[in-house]
Amino acid sequence: MPNYTYLIIGGGMTADAAAQGIREGDPAGTIGLISAEPHPPYNRPPLSKGLWKGEPEESIWRKTAATGAELHLARRALGIDVAAHTVTDDRGTVYGFRKLLLATGGTLRRLPLTSDQIIYFRTLDDYRRLRPLAQQNLRFAVIGGGFIGSEIAAALRMQGRDVVMLVPEDGLGARIFPGDLSRFLVDYYRQKGVEMRMGEGMASMDMRAGNCVVRTTRSQEVAAQVVVAGLGILPAVELAEQAGLRVDDGIVVDRFCRTSHADVYAAGDVANFHNPSLGSRIRVEHEDNANTMGRLAGQNMAGKPDSYDHLPFFYSDLFELGYEAVGDTDARLETVADWKEPYREGVVYYLKESRVRGVLLWNTWGQVDAARALIAERGPLTARDLKGRLPQ
């Protein structure tokens, strides 16, 4: 039975960051990593961003091997015995640990049908499958108008492909952007040549003469050769539940990234943590959180305790437009827009009870730290107070 000082379940950015953090605190302890993917850890955002703009695939690889971690790839952890400090995988191998990190990320939301013509875009293998198809004169149907759907539709269109988007909401990024900005993006994508089918989801699909024929929730039909689904993820909490750990929209952790068991930690997409600036528990599915929380969790496991007080930011590229955002960017909150040029450059503030809870920096750069400081202010703040507040 392989025994490790530190065992990590998960093979993404959080897992790699944790291995790096462990090494900063303990240069000698052994590290094991169990990952369902066949590849060592890599950066995920370029799969829907930079790689489509010419960045080489070699640039995505992280340097996990430099930590000395032993990688157990293409394996799934099936059970945790917290009393015995062991993990069992799908090949029957049992691993011992002193400290365990759950960096299990999320599982894809899937459509209620099965087809080889659907690509659920999340992994390197998904990218490697889609990229050569994007070099062919095919028609692509993209399901979903969130982060992945919007980025992939833009990426495919920039390759000159014929793209149709089926979006259940009335606008792009409707859960995050104010209604007017969300609707602007629909027109913007149309101007870029993307066929936008708003208020329409995918109800069923069948094959006819080599085409995927999608029947929408409005009883319309859309034909394409390839369907790409970007429907988001659900936190992968099954192992935590089996182990008897506390779960509530993710794995609940304290300020040191510890779960309800003192020797088990969690970080990244799957972790539900308290953020002091917001005064509430949050779960964040973005790169900054994966890297920052993963590293700190590793350091804490290795005996260098520090509190995770970081408020993560996220970002996206949509053709020539781009943004960074931090905090609670929920479109249901009160929003105040301060445009330098409407919908092209400016700042959107999200308010609750006269406090700024989130900031959207639309084609506005270098202001994330200032936005964090604003969110930490106790207020009260009014729309007038926020005009011209950022950038400073």
Secondary structure in CASP SS format (residue, H / E / C, confidence):
PFRMAT SS
TARGET T0000
AUTHOR 0000-0000-0000
METHOD secondary structure of the structure
MODEL  1
M C 1.00
P C 1.00
N E 1.00
Y E 1.00
T E 1.00
Y E 1.00
L E 1.00
I E 1.00
I E 1.00
G C 1.00
G C 1.00
G C 1.00
M H 1.00
T H 1.00
A H 1.00
D H 1.00
A H 1.00
A H 1.00
A H 1.00
Q H 1.00
G H 1.00
I H 1.00
R H 1.00
E H 1.00
G H 1.00
D C 1.00
P C 1.00
A C 1.00
G C 1.00
T C 1.00
I E 1.00
G E 1.00
L E 1.00
I E 1.00
S C 1.00
A C 1.00
E C 1.00
P C 1.00
H C 1.00
P C 1.00
P C 1.00
Y E 1.00
N C 1.00
R C 1.00
P H 1.00
P H 1.00
L H 1.00
S C 1.00
K C 1.00
G H 1.00
L H 1.00
W H 1.00
K H 1.00
G C 1.00
E C 1.00
P C 1.00
E H 1.00
E H 1.00
S H 1.00
I H 1.00
W E 1.00
R C 1.00
K C 1.00
T H 1.00
A H 1.00
A H 1.00
T H 1.00
G C 1.00
A C 1.00
E E 1.00
L E 1.00
H E 1.00
L C 1.00
A C 1.00
R C 1.00
R C 1.00
A E 1.00
L E 1.00
G E 1.00
I E 1.00
D E 1.00
V C 1.00
A C 1.00
A C 1.00
H C 1.00
T E 1.00
V E 1.00
T E 1.00
D E 1.00
D C 1.00
R C 1.00
G C 1.00
T C 1.00
V E 1.00
Y E 1.00
G E 1.00
F E 1.00
R E 1.00
K E 1.00
L E 1.00
L E 1.00
L E 1.00
A C 1.00
T C 1.00
G C 1.00
G E 1.00
T E 1.00
L E 1.00
R C 1.00
R C 1.00
L C 1.00
P C 1.00
L C 1.00
T C 1.00
S C 1.00
D C 1.00
Q C 1.00
I E 1.00
I E 1.00
Y E 1.00
F C 1.00
R C 1.00
T C 1.00
L H 1.00
D H 1.00
D H 1.00
Y H 1.00
R H 1.00
R H 1.00
L H 1.00
R H 1.00
P H 1.00
L H 1.00
A C 1.00
Q C 1.00
Q C 1.00
N C 1.00
L C 1.00
R E 1.00
F E 1.00
A E 1.00
V E 1.00
I E 1.00
G C 1.00
G C 1.00
G C 1.00
F H 1.00
I H 1.00
G H 1.00
S H 1.00
E H 1.00
I H 1.00
A H 1.00
A H 1.00
A H 1.00
L H 1.00
R H 1.00
M H 1.00
Q C 1.00
G C 1.00
R C 1.00
D E 1.00
V E 1.00
V E 1.00
M E 1.00
L E 1.00
V E 1.00
P C 1.00
E C 1.00
D C 1.00
G C 1.00
L C 1.00
G C 1.00
A C 1.00
R C 1.00
I C 1.00
F C 1.00
P C 1.00
G H 1.00
D H 1.00
L H 1.00
S H 1.00
R H 1.00
F H 1.00
L H 1.00
V H 1.00
D H 1.00
Y H 1.00
Y H 1.00
R H 1.00
Q H 1.00
K C 1.00
G C 1.00
V C 1.00
E E 1.00
M E 1.00
R E 1.00
M E 1.00
G C 1.00
E C 1.00
G C 1.00
M E 1.00
A E 1.00
S E 1.00
M E 1.00
D E 1.00
M E 1.00
R E 1.00
A C 1.00
G C 1.00
N E 1.00
C E 1.00
V E 1.00
V E 1.00
R E 1.00
T E 1.00
T C 1.00
R C 1.00
S C 1.00
Q C 1.00
E E 1.00
V E 1.00
A E 1.00
A E 1.00
Q C 1.00
V E 1.00
V E 1.00
V E 1.00
A E 1.00
G C 1.00
L C 1.00
G C 1.00
I E 1.00
L E 1.00
P E 1.00
A C 1.00
V C 1.00
E H 1.00
L H 1.00
A H 1.00
E H 1.00
Q H 1.00
A C 1.00
G C 1.00
L C 1.00
R C 1.00
V E 1.00
D C 1.00
D C 1.00
G C 1.00
I E 1.00
V E 1.00
V C 1.00
D C 1.00
R C 1.00
F C 1.00
C C 1.00
R E 1.00
T C 1.00
S C 1.00
H C 1.00
A C 1.00
D C 1.00
V E 1.00
Y E 1.00
A E 1.00
A C 1.00
G H 1.00
D H 1.00
V H 1.00
A E 1.00
N E 1.00
F E 1.00
H E 1.00
N E 1.00
P C 1.00
S C 1.00
L C 1.00
G C 1.00
S E 1.00
R E 1.00
I E 1.00
R C 1.00
V C 1.00
E C 1.00
H C 1.00
E H 1.00
D H 1.00
N H 1.00
A H 1.00
N H 1.00
T H 1.00
M H 1.00
G H 1.00
R H 1.00
L H 1.00
A H 1.00
G H 1.00
Q H 1.00
N H 1.00
M H 1.00
A C 1.00
G C 1.00
K C 1.00
P C 1.00
D C 1.00
S C 1.00
Y C 1.00
D C 1.00
H C 1.00
L C 1.00
P C 1.00
F E 1.00
F E 1.00
Y E 1.00
S E 1.00
D E 1.00
L E 1.00
F C 1.00
E C 1.00
L E 1.00
G E 1.00
Y E 1.00
E E 1.00
A E 1.00
V E 1.00
G E 1.00
D C 1.00
T C 1.00
D C 1.00
A C 1.00
R C 1.00
L C 1.00
E E 1.00
T E 1.00
V E 1.00
A E 1.00
D E 1.00
W E 1.00
K E 1.00
E E 1.00
P C 1.00
Y C 1.00
R C 1.00
E E 1.00
G E 1.00
V E 1.00
V E 1.00
Y E 1.00
Y E 1.00
L E 1.00
K E 1.00
E C 1.00
S C 1.00
R E 1.00
V E 1.00
R E 1.00
G E 1.00
V E 1.00
L E 1.00
L E 1.00
W E 1.00
N C 1.00
T C 1.00
W C 1.00
G C 1.00
Q C 1.00
V H 1.00
D H 1.00
A H 1.00
A H 1.00
R H 1.00
A H 1.00
L H 1.00
I H 1.00
A H 1.00
E C 1.00
R C 1.00
G C 1.00
P C 1.00
L C 1.00
T C 1.00
A H 1.00
R H 1.00
D H 1.00
L H 1.00
K C 1.00
G C 1.00
R C 1.00
L C 1.00
P C 1.00
Q C 1.00
END
